[in-house]
Amino acid sequence: MTDGLYERLKGYEGQPAATAGVGKDLVNEPMIRHWCEAMGDTDPAYRGPDAVAPPTMLQAWTMGGLSGHTDRSGAYDELLTLLDEAGFTSVVATDCEQEYPRPLRPGDAITFDAVIESVSERKTTKLGTGYFVTTRMDIRAGGELAGTHRFRILKYAPAAPRPKGSGAPAARRPRPVVNRDNAGFWEGVAAHRLLIQRCAGCAALRFPWLPGCNACGSPEWDTVEAGGEGTVFSYVVMHHPPFPAFDPPYAVGLIELAEGVRMVSNVIGVPYDKVRIGMPVRLEFLRVDDELELPVFRALDGGEG
């Protein structure tokens, strides 16, 4: 089925994925404010007469919304159709990379072009076998390059599920990435303590852990222990795609701790369809397997109403 397929896929490299795209809105203060409120980012650089947009909002200015864009190329659709017809009908976004040559400011008019940058050789993953497709979008403000956004997806044929009772070992939860910037957090979890960084310069609390303060820039910090009380600030219910060691549907919440910072975790103790914004929750530590324990949040009411 795939004889010669890779050569055909490689032929799409360098072809446009979008041409002469135009952002549907100017860079604007309300969108910046909503973003900062949702992310809990209080950096003063994003407010006032000399405000700039948070760099990680880069993709927000190019999104087409429900109505989409009219500047998407036929080549990209042809590439995805070719993969669908070859049996690689499922898709999952895997990662993105961004570069920020120039800050965006309210009033900037956004234009962009995108290209199919690469198609990988056939790869086998836990999800199934398929091809990684990478697109690169160059975003401009007033004709000047302001950002580059690389977005990678996997188009794959789902792996056959293991038969129940086959004796295959149970799938393990993915391991967290522990590095020098967040090792202290995981040491706290192991001791059943939820630690929040506190800037030694301005006393701002921050989560997730970072090497420096995003409010004042100080690299010095200590920690405070969270009391464990919080509320559901927002949430999603995961239905698809299914991953080993997870049993959808399940709720993933953005929890606002009583201390004011927010973190992503599972909401337990209530059916997934009963989770509600504003629901009170309390911290627990869930033993996932012999090697891994995770902070989760138990709902304190039944989610009625």
Secondary structure by P-SEA (a helix, b strand, c coil): cccaaaaaaaccccccccccccccccccaaaaaaaaaaaccccccccccccccccccccccccccccccccccaaaaaaaaaaaaacccbbbbcbbbbbbcccccccbbbbbcccccccccccccccccbbbbbbbbbbbccccccbbbbbbbbbcccccccccccccccccccccccccccaaaaaaaaaccbbbbbbcccccccccccccccccccccbbbbbbcccccccbbbbbcccccccccccbbbbbccccccbbbbbbbcccccccccccbbbbbbbbbccccbbbbbbbbcccccc
